[in-house]
Amino acid sequence: MASEQDRFSTRLGLILSVLGIAVGTGNIWRFPRIAASNSGGEGAGAFLVAWLIFLFIWSIPLIIAEYALGRKGRMGVVGTFAKIAGERFAWMGAFVGFVATAIMFYYAVVAGWCVFYFVEMFTNPLPLSNEASQGVWNSFQAGYTPLAFHALAMGFGAWAVWKGVSSIERVNKVLIPTLVAIVLIAVGRTVTLDGAADGLAFLFTPQWDMLARPEVWLEALTQNAWDTGAGWGLILSYGAYMQHRHGVVTNAFITGIGNNIVSLLAAIIIFGTVFAVLGAQMTQAEILEVMQTSGPAGTGLTFIWMPQLFAQMPFGSTLAVLFFLGLAFAALSSLISMIELATRVFVDAGLARRTAVASVCSVGFLMGVPSAMNLNIFANQDFVWGVGLLISGAFVAFAVIRYGVQQFRREAIGAGPGDVDPGRGWDVLAGLVVPIQAVVLLAWWLYQSAAVYAPDSWFNPLEPFSVMTCLVQWGAVLITLLALNRWMVRHTLGTPSPMKGS
């Protein structure tokens, strides 16, 4: 259990660290592409409406739950689930932790890509054509450079969590304000470009009939599930270090809204830049096709198109350096939280922190090697464990339901000084609406797999995007964790939990 000195020293340190969880590559890399992909001919504003709705009925209710679970349990995901949901359900916490850790394996690879591109933009001329930009990417991927930058990212993460919450707080007090400053500078430069206003108008103009399409709502919910960090167990892990006087509900709203503001700012940068640079050369439909192009492992817009677009604008080199530095900071701050989640689980089980950090990062590096060297493996892991996050969100809601939603709100959330009671509305959202959304979204992604991504090989576990690859990998982990449930409880809690649900 976290000792009294293992706390964030200030509320600002807590908020910045949790924003480090929430603000990642999903905000800067994925969100603009998904907004463009779910736009109509008139604009992407309808998607933004759906996305904002799910911020308040998925993300923030789960963020509230995670903050409160962490503060009440004062342990990592395994110990907290054993205490709150009951010792029979420690395996659920372990699954939440495993999913986030499996993402860590390849997310460190992504962080390495971002660092490499920052160095590339800083040291070499920007590519002037699509062929040249593709050549930079192909050359990077052809050798062992991704492996070296993967190791660099993992090493930075190990350093950041080495001393626990104090070092995590110090690092995020540098990373996040710097990231926000970079984003604001980039926004300021983007909106002054000729033609950028067309991109911003398209981004914010709603075509209301798009809301009649279920896939727009499902993509908006997916984006919330993936880019806010809600339901990952990461906020729970940091919540174990929050001071009791730092209110749960206020922090959750700051976290969720702050995250989405960064996403919108990133979209302003991307839409404004793309429309400004390509507006004189392409039709709107062609511009949208560029923005929707995912490329290998979803890299197309960010790593292939953006460098060459920056090359075509005044002061583009400076903006390119800032853009990829900000992307690297976003990736590294999220990576830190994933390392801390896994580390805390092992610390709760009795391992010394430094031993736990060294073990997590060493194994994390080794398990990330296949993704660093093969984009097909990377894409498979991103798909399997990205969809697995929906199960994690459902498990977080289950822990609250198992404890008793109203009782959990009274005992774990409360309305301390400066905070508010989320009321019965949160009871309905956390106890009913979130689980329904998780089931619907999981079913939709499995349907997408069977009908769109791998219709002729959905039964093949070796197919990167098949239903069976998900079921086999999830099943293997779940069966293992169920078998280890008693062992995990014994090593994590030591004695029977005195809290409800044991």
C-alpha positions as CSV (number, residue, x, y, z in Angstrom):
1,M,0.0,0.0,0.0
2,A,1.3,3.5,-0.8
3,S,2.8,5.1,2.3
4,E,1.8,8.6,3.3
5,Q,4.9,10.1,1.7
6,D,4.1,8.4,-1.6
7,R,1.8,11.2,-2.8
8,F,1.8,13.8,-5.5
9,S,3.1,16.9,-3.8
10,T,0.6,19.3,-5.4
11,R,-2.7,19.1,-7.2
12,L,-0.9,20.6,-10.3
13,G,1.6,17.8,-10.3
14,L,-1.3,15.2,-10.2
15,I,-3.2,16.9,-13.0
16,L,-0.2,17.4,-15.2
17,S,0.8,13.7,-14.7
18,V,-2.7,12.4,-15.5
19,L,-2.9,14.7,-18.5
20,G,0.4,13.0,-19.5
21,I,-1.6,9.7,-19.5
22,A,-4.5,11.1,-21.5
23,V,-2.6,13.3,-24.0
24,G,-0.8,10.9,-26.3
25,T,-0.4,10.0,-29.9
26,G,-4.1,9.3,-30.1
27,N,-4.8,13.0,-29.8
28,I,-2.2,14.3,-32.3
29,W,-1.8,11.3,-34.6
30,R,-5.2,9.5,-34.7
31,F,-7.9,12.1,-33.9
32,P,-7.5,14.4,-36.9
33,R,-7.5,11.4,-39.3
34,I,-10.6,9.9,-37.7
35,A,-12.4,13.2,-37.8
36,A,-11.6,13.5,-41.5
37,S,-12.7,9.9,-42.1
38,N,-16.1,10.6,-40.5
39,S,-16.8,13.9,-42.1
40,G,-19.4,14.6,-44.8
41,G,-19.0,16.7,-47.8
42,E,-19.8,19.9,-45.8
43,G,-17.6,19.2,-42.8
44,A,-16.6,17.2,-39.8
45,G,-18.6,19.1,-37.1
46,A,-21.2,16.4,-36.7
47,F,-18.5,13.9,-35.7
48,L,-17.2,16.4,-33.1
49,V,-20.7,16.6,-31.6
50,A,-20.9,12.8,-31.1
51,W,-17.3,12.8,-29.8
52,L,-18.1,15.5,-27.2
53,I,-21.2,13.6,-26.1
54,F,-19.2,10.5,-25.4
55,L,-16.7,12.5,-23.4
56,F,-19.4,13.0,-20.8
57,I,-21.1,9.6,-21.0
58,W,-18.0,7.3,-21.3
59,S,-14.7,9.0,-20.6
60,I,-15.5,11.3,-17.6
61,P,-17.6,8.7,-15.7
62,L,-14.8,6.1,-16.1
63,I,-12.1,8.7,-15.1
64,I,-14.1,9.5,-12.0
65,A,-14.2,5.8,-11.2
66,E,-10.5,5.3,-11.7
67,Y,-9.4,8.3,-9.6
68,A,-11.7,7.1,-6.8
69,L,-10.6,3.4,-7.1
70,G,-7.0,4.4,-6.9
71,R,-7.5,6.8,-3.9
72,K,-9.6,4.3,-2.0
73,G,-7.5,1.2,-2.8
74,R,-4.0,2.8,-2.5
75,M,-2.6,0.0,-4.6
76,G,-2.1,-1.0,-8.3
77,V,-4.8,-2.6,-10.4
78,V,-4.6,-6.1,-9.0
79,G,-4.7,-5.1,-5.3
80,T,-7.4,-2.5,-5.9
81,F,-9.7,-4.9,-7.7
82,A,-9.1,-7.5,-5.0
83,K,-10.1,-4.9,-2.4
84,I,-13.0,-3.3,-4.1
85,A,-14.6,-6.0,-6.3
86,G,-13.5,-8.9,-4.1
87,E,-10.6,-11.2,-4.0
88,R,-12.2,-13.6,-6.5
89,F,-11.9,-10.8,-9.1
90,A,-8.2,-9.9,-8.8
91,W,-7.8,-11.5,-12.2
92,M,-9.9,-8.7,-13.7
93,G,-7.5,-6.1,-12.4
94,A,-4.7,-8.2,-13.7
95,F,-6.3,-8.3,-17.1
96,V,-6.7,-4.5,-17.1
97,G,-3.0,-4.3,-16.2
98,F,-1.9,-6.8,-18.8
99,V,-3.8,-5.0,-21.6
100,A,-2.1,-1.7,-20.7
101,T,1.3,-3.4,-20.4
102,A,0.8,-5.2,-23.8
103,I,0.1,-1.8,-25.3
104,M,3.3,-0.5,-23.6
105,F,5.3,-3.1,-25.5
106,Y,4.6,-1.5,-28.9
107,Y,3.8,2.0,-27.7
108,A,7.5,2.4,-26.8
109,V,8.1,1.6,-30.5
110,V,5.8,4.5,-31.5
111,A,7.5,6.8,-29.0
112,G,10.8,5.8,-30.6
113,W,9.4,6.7,-34.1
114,C,8.4,10.1,-32.7
115,V,11.8,10.8,-31.3
116,F,13.5,9.7,-34.5
117,Y,11.3,12.0,-36.6
118,F,12.1,14.9,-34.2
119,V,15.8,14.2,-34.8
120,E,15.3,13.8,-38.5
121,M,13.4,17.1,-38.9
122,F,16.1,18.8,-36.8
123,T,19.1,17.5,-38.6
124,N,18.1,17.0,-42.2
125,P,16.3,19.0,-44.9
126,L,12.5,18.3,-45.1
127,P,11.4,16.0,-47.9
128,L,10.0,17.9,-50.8
129,S,7.8,15.2,-52.4
130,N,5.7,12.2,-51.5
131,E,8.4,9.9,-52.9
132,A,11.1,11.6,-50.8
133,S,8.9,11.4,-47.6
134,Q,8.1,7.8,-48.2
135,G,11.8,7.2,-48.7
136,V,12.6,8.6,-45.3
137,W,10.1,6.2,-43.7
138,N,11.3,3.2,-45.7
139,S,14.9,3.9,-44.9
140,F,14.1,4.2,-41.3
141,Q,12.1,1.0,-41.2
142,A,14.6,-1.0,-43.3
143,G,17.3,-1.4,-40.7
144,Y,17.7,-1.6,-36.9
145,T,17.1,2.1,-36.2
146,P,13.6,1.5,-34.9
147,L,15.0,-1.0,-32.4
148,A,17.5,1.6,-31.2
149,F,14.9,4.3,-30.7
150,H,12.6,1.8,-29.1
151,A,15.4,1.1,-26.5
152,L,15.9,4.9,-26.1
153,A,12.2,5.4,-25.3
154,M,12.1,2.5,-22.9
155,G,15.2,3.8,-21.2
156,F,13.8,7.2,-20.8
157,G,10.6,5.7,-19.3
158,A,12.7,3.7,-16.8
159,W,14.5,6.8,-15.7
160,A,11.3,8.7,-15.3
161,V,9.7,6.2,-12.9
162,W,12.9,5.0,-11.1
163,K,12.2,6.9,-7.9
164,G,8.4,6.6,-8.0
165,V,5.8,9.3,-7.9
166,S,8.3,12.1,-7.1
167,S,10.2,11.6,-10.3
168,I,7.1,11.0,-12.3
169,E,5.7,14.3,-11.1
170,R,9.0,16.2,-11.8
171,V,9.2,14.8,-15.3
172,N,5.6,15.6,-16.2
173,K,5.9,19.1,-14.9
174,V,8.4,19.6,-17.7
175,L,6.9,17.5,-20.4
176,I,3.2,18.6,-20.3
177,P,3.6,22.4,-20.1
178,T,6.2,22.2,-22.8
179,L,3.9,20.1,-24.9
180,V,1.0,22.5,-24.5
181,A,3.3,25.5,-25.4
182,I,4.4,23.7,-28.5
183,V,0.8,23.0,-29.5
184,L,-0.2,26.6,-29.0
185,I,2.8,27.9,-31.0
186,A,1.9,25.5,-33.8
187,V,-1.7,26.5,-33.7
188,G,-0.7,30.2,-33.9
189,R,1.5,29.5,-36.9
190,T,-1.1,27.4,-38.6
191,V,-4.0,29.8,-38.4
192,T,-1.9,32.5,-40.2
193,L,-1.4,30.4,-43.3
194,D,-3.3,31.4,-46.4
195,G,-6.1,28.8,-46.9
196,A,-6.0,27.5,-43.3
197,A,-9.4,29.1,-42.7
198,D,-10.9,26.7,-45.2
199,G,-9.6,23.7,-43.2
200,L,-10.9,25.1,-39.9
201,A,-14.3,25.9,-41.5
202,F,-14.5,22.3,-42.7
203,L,-13.4,20.9,-39.3
204,F,-16.1,22.8,-37.4
205,T,-19.0,22.8,-39.9
206,P,-21.6,20.1,-39.0
207,Q,-23.3,18.1,-41.7
208,W,-26.1,16.9,-39.4
209,D,-27.3,14.0,-41.5
210,M,-24.0,12.3,-40.7
211,L,-25.4,11.7,-37.2
212,A,-27.9,9.2,-38.7
213,R,-24.9,6.9,-39.5
214,P,-24.2,4.5,-36.6
215,E,-20.6,4.2,-37.6
216,V,-20.0,7.9,-36.8
217,W,-21.2,7.4,-33.3
218,L,-19.2,4.2,-32.9
219,E,-16.0,5.8,-34.1
220,A,-16.6,8.8,-31.8
221,L,-17.0,6.4,-28.9
222,T,-13.9,4.5,-29.9
223,Q,-11.9,7.7,-30.1
224,N,-12.9,8.6,-26.5
225,A,-12.1,5.1,-25.3
226,W,-8.6,5.3,-26.9
227,D,-7.4,8.8,-26.4
228,T,-8.5,9.8,-22.9
229,G,-7.0,6.9,-21.1
230,A,-10.3,6.2,-19.4
231,G,-10.7,2.5,-18.4
232,W,-7.0,1.7,-19.0
233,G,-6.1,1.4,-15.3
234,L,-3.5,4.1,-15.7
235,I,-5.4,6.8,-13.9
236,L,-6.2,4.3,-11.2
237,S,-2.5,3.7,-10.7
238,Y,-1.8,7.4,-10.4
239,G,-4.9,7.8,-8.2
240,A,-3.2,5.6,-5.6
241,Y,-0.8,8.6,-5.1
242,M,-3.3,11.4,-5.0
243,Q,-3.8,13.3,-1.7
244,H,-7.3,12.7,-0.2
245,R,-8.0,16.4,-0.3
246,H,-7.6,16.6,-4.1
247,G,-11.2,16.1,-5.3
248,V,-12.0,13.3,-7.6
249,V,-14.8,14.8,-9.7
250,T,-13.1,18.1,-10.4
251,N,-9.9,16.4,-11.4
252,A,-11.8,14.1,-13.7
253,F,-13.5,17.0,-15.6
254,I,-10.2,18.8,-15.9
255,T,-8.5,15.7,-17.2
256,G,-11.2,14.8,-19.7
257,I,-11.9,18.3,-21.0
258,G,-8.2,19.1,-21.0
259,N,-7.4,16.1,-23.1
260,N,-10.1,16.9,-25.7
261,I,-9.0,20.5,-25.9
262,V,-5.5,19.2,-27.0
263,S,-7.2,16.9,-29.5
264,L,-9.1,19.9,-31.0
265,L,-5.9,22.0,-31.1
266,A,-4.1,19.1,-32.9
267,A,-7.0,18.9,-35.4
268,I,-6.7,22.6,-36.0
269,I,-3.0,22.2,-36.8
270,I,-3.5,19.2,-39.1
271,F,-6.7,20.5,-40.9
272,G,-5.3,24.0,-41.2
273,T,-1.9,22.9,-42.6
274,V,-3.3,20.3,-45.0
275,F,-5.9,22.6,-46.5
276,A,-3.4,25.6,-46.7
277,V,-0.7,23.6,-48.5
278,L,-2.8,21.4,-50.7
279,G,-5.7,23.7,-51.3
280,A,-4.3,25.3,-54.5
281,Q,-3.3,21.8,-55.9
282,M,-6.2,19.5,-55.0
283,T,-9.9,19.5,-54.7
284,Q,-11.5,19.1,-51.3
285,A,-12.2,15.4,-52.0
286,E,-8.6,14.8,-52.8
287,I,-7.5,16.7,-49.7
288,L,-9.7,14.5,-47.5
289,E,-8.4,11.4,-49.2
290,V,-4.9,12.5,-48.1
291,M,-6.1,13.1,-44.5
292,Q,-7.9,9.8,-44.4
293,T,-5.0,7.8,-45.7
294,S,-3.8,5.6,-42.8
295,G,-0.7,4.1,-44.5
296,P,1.3,1.3,-43.0
297,A,0.2,0.9,-39.3
298,G,-1.7,4.1,-39.5
299,T,1.4,6.2,-40.2
300,G,0.4,7.8,-43.5
301,L,-0.8,11.3,-42.5
302,T,1.6,11.9,-39.7
303,F,4.9,10.4,-40.9
304,I,4.5,10.5,-44.7
305,W,2.4,13.6,-45.5
306,M,3.1,16.1,-42.7
307,P,6.9,16.4,-43.3
308,Q,6.4,17.2,-47.0
309,L,3.6,19.6,-46.2
310,F,5.8,21.5,-43.7
311,A,8.4,21.7,-46.4
312,Q,6.1,23.7,-48.6
313,M,5.3,26.5,-46.1
314,P,7.2,29.5,-44.7
315,F,9.1,28.5,-41.5
316,G,8.0,25.0,-42.1
317,S,11.3,23.5,-40.8
318,T,10.8,25.1,-37.4
319,L,7.2,24.0,-37.3
320,A,8.1,20.4,-38.3
321,V,10.7,20.2,-35.4
322,L,8.1,21.6,-32.9
323,F,5.4,19.2,-34.2
324,F,7.4,16.1,-33.8
325,L,8.9,17.2,-30.5
326,G,5.4,17.7,-29.2
327,L,4.4,14.3,-30.6
328,A,7.4,12.7,-28.9
329,F,6.6,14.4,-25.5
330,A,3.0,13.2,-25.8
331,A,4.1,9.6,-26.5
332,L,6.7,9.6,-23.7
333,S,4.4,11.0,-21.0
334,S,1.9,8.2,-21.8
335,L,4.6,5.6,-21.9
336,I,5.7,6.6,-18.4
337,S,2.3,5.9,-17.0
338,M,2.2,2.4,-18.6
339,I,5.6,1.5,-17.1
340,E,4.4,2.8,-13.7
341,L,1.2,0.7,-13.9
342,A,3.1,-2.6,-14.4
343,T,5.8,-1.5,-11.9
344,R,3.2,-0.8,-9.2
345,V,1.7,-4.3,-9.6
346,F,5.1,-5.9,-8.9
347,V,5.8,-3.5,-6.0
348,D,2.5,-4.4,-4.4
349,A,3.6,-8.1,-4.7
350,G,6.7,-7.4,-2.7
351,L,9.4,-6.5,-5.3
352,A,11.7,-3.6,-4.6
353,R,10.8,-0.7,-6.9
354,R,14.2,-0.5,-8.7
355,T,14.0,-4.3,-9.3
356,A,10.5,-3.9,-10.6
357,V,11.3,-1.0,-12.9
358,A,14.3,-2.8,-14.3
359,S,12.3,-6.0,-14.9
360,V,9.3,-4.2,-16.4
361,C,11.5,-2.2,-18.8
362,S,13.7,-5.1,-19.8
363,V,10.8,-7.4,-20.5
364,G,9.0,-4.4,-22.2
365,F,11.9,-3.9,-24.5
366,L,12.2,-7.5,-25.4
367,M,8.5,-7.9,-26.0
368,G,8.5,-4.8,-28.2
369,V,11.2,-6.1,-30.5
370,P,8.9,-7.9,-32.8
371,S,6.7,-4.8,-33.3
372,A,9.8,-2.7,-33.8
373,M,11.1,-5.0,-36.6
374,N,7.8,-6.0,-38.3
375,L,4.9,-3.6,-39.0
376,N,2.5,-6.5,-39.4
377,I,3.2,-7.7,-35.9
378,F,2.8,-4.1,-34.7
379,A,-0.5,-3.7,-36.4
380,N,-1.8,-7.0,-35.0
381,Q,-0.8,-6.0,-31.4
382,D,-2.3,-2.6,-31.8
383,F,-5.6,-4.1,-33.0
384,V,-5.9,-6.9,-30.5
385,W,-5.0,-4.9,-27.4
386,G,-6.6,-1.7,-28.6
387,V,-9.9,-3.5,-28.8
388,G,-9.1,-5.3,-25.5
389,L,-9.2,-1.8,-23.8
390,L,-13.0,-2.0,-24.2
391,I,-13.0,-5.1,-22.0
392,S,-10.8,-3.2,-19.5
393,G,-13.3,-0.3,-19.4
394,A,-16.1,-2.8,-18.7
395,F,-14.1,-4.4,-15.9
396,V,-13.5,-1.0,-14.2
397,A,-17.3,-0.4,-14.3
398,F,-17.8,-3.9,-12.9
399,A,-15.6,-3.2,-9.9
400,V,-17.8,-0.2,-9.0
401,I,-21.0,-2.2,-9.6
402,R,-19.7,-5.1,-7.5
403,Y,-19.0,-2.8,-4.6
404,G,-22.3,-1.0,-5.0
405,V,-22.5,2.1,-7.2
406,Q,-24.3,4.3,-4.7
407,Q,-22.2,3.1,-1.8
408,F,-19.0,3.6,-3.8
409,R,-20.0,7.1,-4.7
410,R,-20.6,8.0,-1.0
411,E,-17.5,6.3,0.4
412,A,-14.9,6.6,-2.4
413,I,-15.9,9.7,-4.3
414,G,-17.6,11.9,-1.7
415,A,-17.7,15.6,-2.1
416,G,-14.8,17.0,-0.1
417,P,-13.7,20.6,0.1
418,G,-13.6,22.2,-3.4
419,D,-15.2,19.1,-5.0
420,V,-18.7,18.2,-6.1
421,D,-20.9,15.1,-5.7
422,P,-21.5,13.6,-9.2
423,G,-24.9,12.6,-8.1
424,R,-27.2,9.9,-9.2
425,G,-26.5,10.7,-12.8
426,W,-23.1,9.2,-12.4
427,D,-24.6,6.1,-10.8
428,V,-26.6,5.5,-13.9
429,L,-23.7,6.2,-16.2
430,A,-21.2,4.1,-14.4
431,G,-23.6,1.3,-13.4
432,L,-25.5,1.0,-16.7
433,V,-24.6,3.2,-19.6
434,V,-20.8,2.5,-19.6
435,P,-21.2,-1.3,-19.5
436,I,-23.8,-1.1,-22.4
437,Q,-21.4,1.0,-24.4
438,A,-18.6,-1.4,-23.8
439,V,-20.6,-4.4,-25.0
440,V,-21.9,-2.6,-28.1
441,L,-18.5,-1.2,-29.0
442,L,-16.8,-4.6,-28.5
443,A,-19.4,-6.3,-30.7
444,W,-19.0,-3.7,-33.4
445,W,-15.3,-4.1,-33.6
446,L,-15.5,-7.9,-33.7
447,Y,-18.1,-7.4,-36.5
448,Q,-15.8,-5.0,-38.3
449,S,-13.1,-7.7,-38.1
450,A,-15.3,-10.4,-39.4
451,A,-17.1,-8.4,-42.1
452,V,-14.5,-5.8,-43.2
453,Y,-10.9,-6.5,-42.1
454,A,-10.7,-10.2,-42.5
455,P,-14.0,-11.5,-44.0
456,D,-12.4,-14.6,-45.6
457,S,-10.0,-15.4,-42.7
458,W,-11.8,-14.4,-39.6
459,F,-11.2,-17.9,-38.1
460,N,-7.4,-17.7,-38.7
461,P,-5.5,-16.7,-35.5
462,L,-2.5,-15.8,-37.6
463,E,-4.4,-13.2,-39.6
464,P,-3.5,-9.8,-38.0
465,F,-7.1,-8.4,-37.9
466,S,-9.2,-11.5,-37.5
467,V,-11.7,-12.3,-34.8
468,M,-9.8,-15.4,-33.9
469,T,-6.5,-13.6,-33.3
470,C,-8.4,-11.5,-30.7
471,L,-10.1,-14.4,-29.1
472,V,-7.0,-16.6,-28.9
473,Q,-4.8,-13.9,-27.4
474,W,-7.4,-12.6,-25.0
475,G,-8.4,-16.2,-24.0
476,A,-4.8,-17.3,-23.3
477,V,-4.3,-14.3,-21.0
478,L,-7.7,-14.6,-19.2
479,I,-7.2,-18.4,-18.6
480,T,-3.7,-17.8,-17.2
481,L,-4.8,-15.0,-14.9
482,L,-7.8,-16.9,-13.7
483,A,-5.5,-19.8,-12.8
484,L,-3.2,-17.4,-10.9
485,N,-5.9,-15.5,-9.1
486,R,-5.3,-17.0,-5.6
487,W,-1.6,-16.6,-6.0
488,M,-1.9,-13.0,-7.0
489,V,-4.2,-12.2,-4.0
490,R,-1.9,-13.9,-1.6
491,H,1.2,-12.1,-2.8
492,T,-0.5,-8.7,-3.2
493,L,-2.8,-8.5,-0.1
494,G,-1.0,-11.0,2.1
495,T,-4.0,-11.2,4.4
496,P,-7.8,-11.3,3.6
497,S,-9.0,-7.9,2.6
498,P,-11.1,-6.1,5.2
499,M,-13.0,-4.1,2.6
500,K,-16.4,-4.9,1.2
501,G,-16.5,-7.6,-1.5
502,S,-13.9,-9.9,0.0
